[in-house]
Amino acid sequence: MINGLQSVSALSSARGLGSLALDGADKAATPGEAASAGLQPGFAETLGNMAADMATDLRTAEKVSFEGIKGEATTRQVVDAVMTAQQTLQTALAIRDKIVSAYLEISRMSI
């Protein structure tokens, strides 16, 4: 999840988000083709990867929590998994809030 955020940060600071949209339209490569060609992932692909990582972290925390209840996992393992899931969820909510805020700002612009 954090690696995905660093990718978005690096892309936005190096080339700007506006150029990402244009690059994606010009190349029209599938995610697999982009990866094999050595291209950096697009904004949508990066967000999708982050969402998949978030879901994985949440499932892992749930699984470890149940293992802790059964006595198969230590308290430390449970706390680590839950804290990771909490951090991931807070990051996802912050990104969602920024995206909604940006959308509302764009929708208020006059044409």
N, C-alpha and C positions, 0 to 999 in steps of 0.2 A: 504494500500500500504506500509506504513512504517512498519507495523507489519510484512508484508511479507519479507521485507528487513532484519528486525531483526532476523527472522527465518533463513534466508539464512546465515546471519553473524554468528549466534550461531552454526548452523550446520557445517559450514566450519571451524570455529575455534576449535570446540570440537572434531570432528572426521576426518576432512579433506574431500575435495571434491572427492578424489579418492575412499575413502571408501563408499561414497554415491552411486557411480555407482555400486560397488560390492554388496552393501546391496540390492539395487533394483533388481539386477540380481538373487541373492540368494533367496529372499522372493517371488518375482513375485506376489505380492498382488495388488489387484485393490485399487484405492484411498479410496473407501468406506470401504474395508476390513482393510486397513492400519489405518484408523481413528478409526474404532471400536476396533481394536486390541491394540490401544494405541501407535502405531508406529508413528514416526515423518514423515511428508510428504517428498517425494523425491524432488530433485532439479527441475525436470520438472514440478511437481505438484505445487511447490511453485511459479515458474515463471508463470504458467498458472493462478494461483489465483491472482497474482499481476497484470497480464494483464486484468483480469476480473474486478478487483478493479479500475484500471486505466480507463477502458471504462465506468464504472459506474460514476466515478468522473467527467469525461468529459461530459457525458449525463446530469448529475445533474447541472453542470455549465451552459450548454446550456439552460436547462429548466428554471433555475432561471434567466438567462439573458433575456429570452423572457418574463418571468413574470415581470421583472423590466421594460421592454419596455412598457408592458401593464399597468404598475402602480400597479401591485399586489404584488410586492416585494420591500423592501427598498433598498436603495443604498448600505447599509452595507451588506445586504444578498447577493447582486450581487457581490460585491467586494470579500467577503469571499469565495463564490463559485468559482469565477474565479481564485483567488489566490491559492486555493486548487488544482484546475485543472492544473494550471501552474506548481506548485510544483510537482505534480504527473507526468506530462508530462516530466519535466526536469529530474526527477529520472529515468523514463523509458528510456529516451534517453541516459543517462549516463550508465545504465546497458547494453543497446544495444551496445554502443560503446565499453564497456569492453568485451562483448562477442565476438564481431567482432574482436577486437584486439587479444584476446586469440586464436580465430580460425586461424587468419593469422599467429600468432606466431607458432602454432602447424603445420600449413601447410608448414612453412619454415624449419621445422626440417628435418634432414636427417634420412632416415630409416635404 
